[in-house]
């Protein structure tokens, strides 16, 4: 099979989609007809002894054969149906001609069975097997996937459902597991090669002259401003619908995978984003979604019309279709270059109306961490001048204020500006009380005591800076760009492209844990971790350092409670995942903060979470965008037993 694509056809499809035209304009085979649909539940394995065999195969998506790596002959891999409290033995056989592995995403397992080659075990050699054996300590919706090379992109992933030991607080009449993914006729290595050569290679939704004349997207002044900054406001996904087919349970939009229901039933949808590179916006036109679980953890029900799901996240939703009609399950790529589509219907052979792809999102100053127009005392101010990101600047100009083990308050290296792009004399009258990184609780701005100041009327010239002569110098990685000088807390926002959806969209602050958090201690220390990169060179990192350049893990002591501030210095979304642990998002819900294992950090945004380092061992910590992780956005977290030197 050749690694080629009819780029003219794809360009036409993506361009029409970007303009907001109906899918029928470029995919009439499934947008205009009631295709019969495929009613095929996922193959399921249960019990205490399970064998999983990894092998190369082909899969057919929308009538087209594509290369794949499957488990037990299927993509996705079989659904593992387990029960809380049982002990499971999983014998994984590798029939590939290369090393492989399986990571149990979100499961609390001993470190040696976490399944990350080079971190927790050596990997599974070709034509050999490995026995994973561990107790099931939780319930909920999870998944599993390869952590070897780029195999996950080829289909090496599958769902896990763990039933609770006692009564399930979420009651339903039936359920369906929905695994969202992206698949391409291009090999993963070829995709990675192309975006390393040209990070915008797969972006066919750039702004055009015709769009300018039609007054779509940015006006001329904004386009010129962004051009001077060498920034592309349509650069939302690195790999998009120009090369991907978006699939549900292994089936494409034309295949029309179908889930059945009886009118009036409570239907539980267990939705897993197993994509390599695609965040989705999920909705079912005509039905309200009651979100009851996030990353396998129960939450108080939240009724929404749509939610954004980052790569590696899971959400459980209850729907109650009352009419005898078909509904379309829409999972739209966040850049709106395509969608995964399935049907919820009372009978086989039905298909709901497929909505058009909405207009693609255009990045804003907020996505670059530079929109302070809603801050007290700054309403209506144009913040674009004087704070332009320095794309392609000398690496020494990179803004990276985090240290390896920052304490509350942190420190800016001597000679650094507190706010890149602003002189100290320009700060008079600015109210910084609610700015991220400046509150007394979540890591004050280095050198300033903001906790009790009335910034709206204060003369900033009278503020005294701390003495940084002895401050630790933060190592800066090579080639890192300054994109987001002032990231903001965006956990109360619906996600990129959904700001004007016109209906209720889930935000992280809506999530409230159903049960009290197991550890409610205050953190003993705080650690800032910056999400950094160079988009021109497709380099991604934490704190400006790629995984290959870092030789020491991030250390924690068993049982300590730590606050983590994820600060996105880039204008890309990053789903950040920590292995072996759950964390509690700090969103104002106290001891009922939502517990998660993966969080989507919005462009120019900041996410804060607390966690207890209660699992001894070495654990992976990484961006779950596959090619970002491969390009260096990964670290090792080491939890050391009490009594050992930190």
C-alpha positions in Angstrom: 0.0 0.0 0.0 1.4 3.4 -0.9 1.9 6.2 1.5 0.2 8.8 -0.8 -3.0 10.9 -0.5 -4.9 12.8 -3.1 -4.1 16.1 -1.6 -6.3 18.1 -4.0 -9.3 16.2 -2.9 -8.4 16.5 0.8 -7.7 20.2 0.4 -11.1 20.8 -1.1 -12.8 18.9 1.7 -10.9 20.6 4.4 -11.4 24.1 2.8 -15.1 23.6 2.5 -15.4 22.3 6.0 -13.4 25.3 7.3 -15.9 27.6 5.6 -18.7 25.9 7.5 -20.4 24.2 4.6 -22.3 21.0 5.1 -20.5 17.7 5.1 -22.7 16.8 2.2 -20.7 19.1 0.1 -17.7 16.8 0.1 -18.9 13.5 1.7 -22.3 12.8 0.1 -21.9 9.0 0.5 -22.8 9.2 4.2 -24.0 12.7 4.7 -27.0 12.5 2.4 -28.1 8.8 2.6 -29.4 6.6 5.4 -26.6 4.1 5.3 -27.5 0.7 6.7 -25.0 1.1 9.5 -22.9 -1.5 11.4 -24.4 -2.9 14.6 -21.4 -4.7 16.1 -20.6 -4.7 19.8 -17.0 -4.7 20.8 -15.5 -8.2 21.5 -15.3 -8.6 25.2 -12.9 -10.6 27.5 -13.4 -11.1 31.2 -12.3 -13.4 34.0 -9.0 -13.6 35.9 -6.8 -15.1 33.2 -6.8 -13.3 29.9 -4.5 -13.7 26.9 -3.9 -10.7 24.6 -2.0 -11.3 21.3 -0.4 -8.3 19.5 0.0 -8.6 15.7 0.0 -6.7 12.5 -3.2 -6.9 10.4 -5.3 -4.8 8.1 -8.5 -3.0 8.9 -11.2 -1.7 6.5 -12.4 1.8 7.2 -15.1 3.2 4.9 -14.4 0.5 2.4 -10.6 1.2 2.3 -8.1 -1.3 3.6 -5.4 0.2 5.9 -2.5 -1.2 7.8 -2.9 -1.7 11.5 -1.7 -3.3 14.7 -4.4 -5.1 16.5 -4.9 -7.2 19.6 -6.5 -10.6 19.2 -7.3 -9.6 15.6 -9.3 -6.5 16.3 -9.0 -2.7 16.3 -9.8 -1.5 18.9 -8.5 -4.3 21.0 -11.1 -6.4 22.9 -13.0 -4.7 25.7 -11.7 -5.9 29.1 -14.6 -6.3 31.5 -13.2 -6.5 35.0 -14.5 -6.1 38.6 -13.2 -4.1 41.4 -11.5 -6.3 44.0 -10.5 -9.1 41.6 -7.0 -10.1 40.7 -6.2 -10.3 37.0 -3.5 -12.1 35.1 -2.9 -10.7 31.6 -0.6 -12.7 29.4 0.5 -10.5 26.5 2.0 -12.2 23.5 4.0 -10.1 21.1 3.8 -11.5 17.5 5.4 -8.4 16.0 8.9 -8.2 14.7 9.6 -5.3 17.1 9.3 -4.6 20.8 5.9 -3.9 22.1 4.1 -3.2 25.4 0.8 -2.5 27.0 0.1 0.4 29.4 -3.1 0.2 31.5 -4.1 3.8 31.2 -5.6 5.2 34.5 -5.3 1.9 36.4 -3.5 1.9 39.8 -1.0 -0.9 39.3 2.4 -1.8 40.8 5.1 0.1 38.9 6.7 -3.0 37.4 3.4 -3.7 35.6 2.7 -0.1 34.3 4.0 -1.1 30.9 6.4 1.7 29.9 9.6 0.4 28.3 12.7 2.1 29.7 10.8 3.4 32.7 9.0 0.5 34.5 10.1 -2.5 32.5 12.2 -3.5 29.5 9.3 -4.0 27.1 8.1 -7.2 25.4 10.6 -8.6 22.9 9.5 -9.9 19.5 8.0 -13.3 19.5 7.9 -13.4 23.3 5.3 -12.8 26.1 5.0 -10.9 29.4 2.7 -11.7 32.3 1.0 -8.7 33.9 -0.5 -9.6 37.3 -2.2 -7.1 39.6 -5.3 -6.5 41.8 -8.1 -4.3 40.5 -8.3 -1.4 43.0 -10.9 0.8 41.3 -14.0 1.0 39.1 -14.9 3.0 36.1 -14.1 3.5 32.4 -10.4 3.3 31.3 -8.3 2.0 28.4 -5.1 0.3 27.4 -2.5 1.0 24.7 1.0 0.5 23.5 3.8 2.6 24.9 6.3 1.4 22.3 7.3 3.7 19.5 4.3 4.9 17.5 2.3 1.7 17.6 -0.7 3.4 19.3 -1.3 5.3 16.1 -1.8 2.1 14.2 -4.6 0.8 16.4 -2.9 -0.8 19.4 -5.4 0.4 22.0 -8.6 -0.9 23.6 -11.2 -0.1 26.3 -11.5 -1.3 29.9 -14.6 -1.2 32.0 -14.4 -2.1 35.7 -17.6 -2.7 37.5 -17.7 -1.6 41.2 -17.6 -4.1 44.0 -20.8 -2.7 45.4 -23.8 -1.0 43.9 -23.1 1.4 41.0 -24.2 4.9 41.8 -24.8 5.4 38.1 -27.9 3.5 37.1 -28.7 2.8 33.5 -30.8 0.4 31.4 -28.1 -0.3 28.9 -24.6 1.0 28.0 -22.3 1.3 25.0 -18.6 1.8 24.9 -17.5 4.4 22.3 -13.8 4.4 21.4 -12.8 7.5 19.4 -9.6 7.4 17.4 -7.8 8.8 14.3 -6.3 6.5 11.6 -4.3 7.3 8.5 -3.1 5.5 5.4 0.3 7.1 6.1 2.6 5.3 8.4 3.2 6.9 11.8 6.9 7.3 11.0 6.0 9.2 7.8 3.6 11.5 9.6 6.2 12.3 12.2 8.9 12.9 9.5 6.6 15.3 7.6 5.7 17.4 10.6 9.4 17.5 11.7 10.3 18.9 8.2 7.3 21.2 8.1 5.1 21.5 11.2 2.3 23.0 9.1 2.4 20.2 6.5 -1.1 18.9 7.4 -2.8 22.3 7.9 -5.1 22.9 4.9 -7.2 25.4 6.7 -5.0 28.5 6.5 -6.7 31.8 5.8 -6.9 32.8 2.2 -7.4 35.9 0.1 -10.9 34.9 -0.8 -11.7 34.5 2.9 -10.4 38.0 3.5 -12.5 39.5 0.7 -15.5 37.6 2.1 -14.8 39.0 5.6 -14.3 35.6 7.1 -11.9 35.0 10.0 -9.4 37.8 10.8 -9.5 41.3 9.3 -6.5 42.6 7.4 -5.0 44.4 10.4 -5.1 41.3 12.6 -3.6 39.1 9.8 -0.8 41.6 9.3 -0.1 41.6 13.1 -0.1 37.8 13.3 2.1 37.7 10.2 4.7 40.0 11.8 4.7 37.7 14.8 5.1 34.7 12.4 2.1 33.0 14.0 -0.6 31.0 12.3 -4.0 31.4 14.0 -5.3 28.3 12.3 -2.6 26.1 13.7 -4.9 24.2 16.1 -4.0 20.6 15.4 -0.7 19.3 14.2 -2.2 16.5 12.2 -5.8 16.9 11.0 -8.5 15.6 8.7 -6.2 16.2 5.8 -4.6 12.8 6.5 -6.9 11.3 9.2 -10.1 9.4 9.1 -11.9 9.8 12.4 -13.3 6.5 13.6 -15.7 5.1 16.2 -14.9 1.6 17.5 -12.8 1.1 14.4 -15.4 2.3 11.8 -15.4 5.4 9.7 -18.2 7.9 9.1 -19.5 6.1 6.0 -19.5 2.8 7.9 -21.9 4.4 10.4 -21.4 2.3 13.6 -24.7 2.0 15.3 -25.7 1.6 19.0 -29.3 0.5 19.8 -31.7 1.7 22.4 -35.4 1.5 23.3 -37.2 4.8 23.7 -37.3 5.9 27.3 -34.3 3.9 28.4 -31.4 5.5 30.3 -28.4 4.8 28.1 -24.9 5.0 29.5 -22.2 6.0 26.9 -18.6 5.3 28.0 -16.6 7.6 25.7 -12.9 7.1 25.4 -10.5 9.3 23.3 -7.9 6.8 22.1 -6.6 9.1 19.4 -3.0 9.8 18.7 -3.3 13.5 18.0 -7.0 14.6 18.0 -9.0 16.4 20.7 -12.8 16.1 19.9 -15.9 18.1 20.6 -18.7 15.6 21.3 -22.4 16.2 21.1 -25.7 14.3 20.1 -28.0 16.9 18.5 -31.4 16.6 20.0 -30.2 15.0 23.3 -28.9 16.3 26.6 -25.8 14.7 27.9 -25.7 14.1 31.7 -22.0 13.8 32.5 -21.6 11.3 35.4 -18.0 10.2 35.3 -14.6 11.7 34.2 -11.5 9.6 33.8 -13.3 6.7 35.6 -14.2 8.8 38.7 -17.8 9.5 39.5 -19.0 13.1 39.6 -22.2 14.9 40.4 -24.3 14.8 37.2 -23.9 17.8 35.0 -26.3 18.4 32.1 -24.6 19.7 29.0 -25.2 19.8 25.2 -21.5 19.3 24.3 -18.1 18.6 25.8 -14.5 18.7 24.7 -12.5 15.5 25.3 -8.8 15.6 25.2 -6.6 12.7 24.0 -6.6 10.0 26.7 -9.5 11.4 28.7 -12.7 9.4 29.3 -16.2 10.7 30.0 -19.3 8.7 30.9 -22.6 10.3 29.9 -26.3 9.3 30.4 -28.8 10.1 27.6 -32.5 9.3 27.6 -33.8 9.3 24.1 -37.6 9.3 24.2 -38.5 9.4 20.6 -38.5 6.5 18.1 -35.9 8.1 15.9 -32.2 7.9 15.1 -29.7 10.3 16.7 -26.2 11.2 15.4 -23.3 10.9 17.7 -20.9 13.7 16.6 -17.3 13.8 17.5 -15.9 16.8 15.7 -12.1 17.4 15.5 -11.4 20.6 17.3 -10.0 22.2 14.2 -13.2 21.0 12.4 -11.4 19.3 9.6 -13.6 16.3 10.0 -15.6 14.2 12.4 -16.1 10.7 13.8 -19.8 9.8 13.3 -22.0 7.1 14.7 -25.7 6.5 15.2 -27.9 5.9 18.3 -31.0 4.3 17.0 -34.0 2.1 18.1 -33.5 -0.3 15.2 -30.7 -1.3 12.8 -30.6 0.4 9.4 -31.5 3.9 10.7 -29.4 7.0 10.5 -29.8 10.4 11.9 -29.2 13.7 10.2 -25.5 14.6 10.0 -24.9 18.2 10.9 -22.5 20.3 8.9 -18.9 20.9 10.2 -18.9 24.2 11.9 -16.6 27.0 11.0 -13.0 26.3 12.1 -11.7 28.1 15.2 -9.2 30.9 14.9 -6.6 31.3 17.7 -6.8 34.6 19.6 -4.6 36.6 21.9 -6.0 34.6 24.8 -4.6 31.4 23.2 -1.2 33.0 23.3 -1.6 33.9 27.0 -1.9 37.6 26.3 -5.6 38.5 26.8 -6.0 40.5 30.0 -9.0 42.5 28.8 -11.4 41.0 31.4 -9.0 41.6 34.4 -10.1 44.2 36.9 -9.0 47.7 35.9 -8.1 46.6 32.4 -11.4 46.1 30.7 -11.3 47.0 27.0 -7.6 47.5 26.8 -5.8 46.4 23.7 -3.0 44.1 25.0 -1.6 43.2 21.6 0.9 46.0 21.5 4.2 45.6 23.3 3.6 42.0 24.2 4.0 40.2 20.9 5.4 36.7 21.3 9.0 36.4 20.0 8.8 33.5 17.6 12.1 32.5 16.4 14.0 34.7 18.8 17.3 33.9 20.5 16.8 30.9 22.8 18.1 33.0 25.7 14.9 35.0 25.5 12.8 32.1 26.5 10.5 32.7 29.4 10.8 29.8 31.7 10.3 30.6 35.4 10.1 27.1 36.8 12.8 25.3 38.7 13.2 21.6 39.1 11.7 21.7 42.6 10.1 25.1 42.9 8.8 26.1 46.3 5.7 28.3 46.8 6.7 31.7 45.3 9.5 30.3 43.2 12.2 32.6 41.9 12.9 34.4 38.6 16.6 34.2 37.6 18.6 37.3 38.2 18.1 39.9 35.5 14.8 38.4 34.2 11.8 40.7 33.7 8.8 39.8 35.8 6.6 40.3 32.8 8.2 39.8 29.4 7.4 42.6 27.0 6.5 45.1 29.8 8.8 47.5 31.5 8.3 48.0 35.2 7.3 51.6 34.6 4.4 50.5 32.5 2.6 48.6 35.3 1.1 51.5 37.2 -2.7 51.1 37.8 -2.8 47.4 36.7 -4.8 45.1 39.0 -2.8 41.8 39.2 -4.8 40.3 42.0 -6.4 37.6 40.0 -3.6 36.9 37.5 -2.3 33.4 37.5 1.0 32.9 39.3 0.4 36.1 41.3 -2.1 35.0 44.0 -0.7 34.2 47.4 -2.3 30.8 47.4 -1.1 29.4 44.1 2.4 30.6 43.7 2.9 34.3 44.1 4.6 36.3 41.4 8.3 36.1 42.3 9.5 39.1 44.1 6.1 40.5 44.8 3.7 40.0 47.8 0.3 40.2 46.1 -1.8 38.5 48.8 -3.2 41.6 50.5 -2.5 44.5 48.0 -5.2 46.7 46.4 -3.6 46.7 43.0 -6.3 48.9 41.4 -5.1 52.0 43.2 -1.5 51.2 44.1 1.5 53.0 42.7 3.5 50.2 41.2 6.6 52.3 41.3 6.7 52.0 45.1 6.8 48.2 45.1 10.1 46.7 46.2 11.5 43.6 44.5 13.1 40.9 46.5 16.8 40.4 46.3 17.5 37.7 43.6 21.2 37.8 43.8 21.2 34.3 45.3 18.3 32.9 43.4 18.8 29.6 41.6 19.5 29.9 37.9 16.9 28.0 35.8 18.4 26.0 33.0 16.8 26.9 29.6 16.5 24.4 26.8 17.7 25.2 23.3 15.4 26.7 20.7 12.4 27.2 22.9 10.0 29.9 21.8 8.2 32.5 24.0 4.6 32.2 23.0 2.5 32.7 26.1 4.0 35.3 28.4 1.1 35.4 30.9 -1.0 32.1 30.9 -4.4 32.3 32.6 -6.5 29.8 34.4 -8.9 28.6 31.7 -10.6 25.7 33.6 -13.8 27.7 33.5 -13.8 28.0 29.7 -15.4 25.5 27.3 -12.4 24.7 25.2 -10.9 26.1 22.0 -13.5 26.8 19.4 -16.5 26.3 21.7 -16.6 29.9 23.1 -19.7 30.7 21.0 -21.3 27.3 20.7 -24.7 28.7 21.6 -25.5 26.0 24.1 -24.2 24.6 27.4 -20.7 23.2 27.1 -18.9 21.3 29.9 -16.0 23.1 31.6 -13.7 21.6 34.2 -15.1 23.8 36.9 -18.5 22.0 36.4 -17.0 18.8 37.6 -17.6 18.0 41.3 -16.5 14.6 42.8 -19.3 12.5 44.0 -17.3 11.3 47.0 -15.0 13.3 49.3 -11.4 13.2 48.1 -9.4 10.4 49.9 -6.6 12.9 50.9 -7.6 16.4 51.8 -4.4 17.6 53.3 -3.0 20.9 52.2 0.0 20.6 49.9 3.4 20.9 51.6 5.0 22.4 48.5 4.4 23.6 45.0 6.0 22.7 41.7 5.7 24.8 38.5 6.0 22.8 35.3 6.0 24.8 32.0 4.8 23.2 28.8 7.3 24.5 26.2 8.1 24.0 22.6 9.3 25.4 19.3 6.5 25.1 16.8 8.7 26.0 13.8 11.0 23.1 14.6 8.3 20.8 16.1 10.3 20.5 19.4 8.2 19.8 22.5 9.4 19.7 26.1 8.8 20.4 29.8 10.6 23.4 31.2 12.5 23.7 27.9 14.2 20.3 28.2 13.4 17.3 26.0 13.2 13.9 27.5 16.4 12.8 25.7 18.3 15.6 27.3 17.2 15.0 30.9 19.0 12.4 33.0 17.3 12.9 36.4 13.7 12.2 37.2 11.3 14.6 39.0 11.6 13.4 42.6 8.9 13.0 45.2 8.8 11.3 48.6 6.2 8.7 49.3 3.1 10.2 50.9 3.9 13.8 50.3 1.1 16.1 49.1 2.2 18.4 46.3 0.6 21.2 44.3 1.4 21.1 40.5 1.0 24.1 38.4 1.0 23.2 34.7 1.7 26.4 32.8 1.2 26.3 29.0 3.7 28.6 27.3 2.5 27.5 23.9 -0.5 28.1 21.7 -1.3 24.4 21.4 -3.6 22.3 23.7 -1.7 19.6 25.6 -3.4 16.7 27.3 -1.1 15.9 30.2 -1.1 12.5 31.9 0.6 11.2 35.0 1.0 7.4 35.4 0.2 5.5 38.6 -1.7 8.4 40.3 -4.9 10.4 40.3 -4.9 14.1 41.1 -7.5 16.6 42.2 -8.1 19.6 40.0 -8.0 22.9 42.0 -11.2 24.5 40.7 -12.8 25.8 43.9 -14.6 22.7 45.0 -12.5 22.0 48.1 -12.5 18.4 49.3 -14.7 17.4 46.3 -12.4 18.5 43.6 -12.7 16.3 40.5 -10.1 13.4 40.4 -8.5 12.8 37.1 -5.4 11.2 35.5 -5.3 13.4 32.4 -6.1 17.1 31.9 -6.3 19.2 28.8 -4.3 22.4 29.3 -5.7 25.0 26.9 -3.4 27.2 24.8 -1.9 30.0 26.9 -3.6 28.4 29.9 -2.8 27.2 33.4 -4.1 24.2 35.3 -3.5 23.5 39.0 -3.8 20.2 40.6 -2.9 18.6 43.9 -1.8 15.0 44.2 -0.5 12.5 46.8 2.7 10.7 45.8 1.5 7.4 47.2 2.8 4.9 44.6 6.5 4.1 45.0 8.4 3.7 41.8 9.3 5.4 38.5 6.3 6.7 36.5 5.9 8.3 33.1 4.6 11.9 33.0 3.9 13.2 29.5 1.8 15.0 26.9 -0.6 12.4 25.4 -0.3 13.8 21.9 1.7 11.0 20.5 4.1 13.0 18.3 4.6 15.6 21.1 5.7 12.9 23.4 7.9 11.4 20.7 9.4 14.9 20.2 10.4 15.2 23.8 7.4 16.3 26.0 7.9 13.5 28.6 9.6 13.1 31.9 10.0 10.5 34.6 8.5 11.0 38.0 10.2 9.0 40.8 8.4 8.4 44.0 10.9 7.3 46.6 10.2 5.5 49.9 10.1 7.5 53.0 13.5 7.9 54.6 15.4 7.9 51.3 17.2 11.1 50.3 15.1 13.4 48.0 
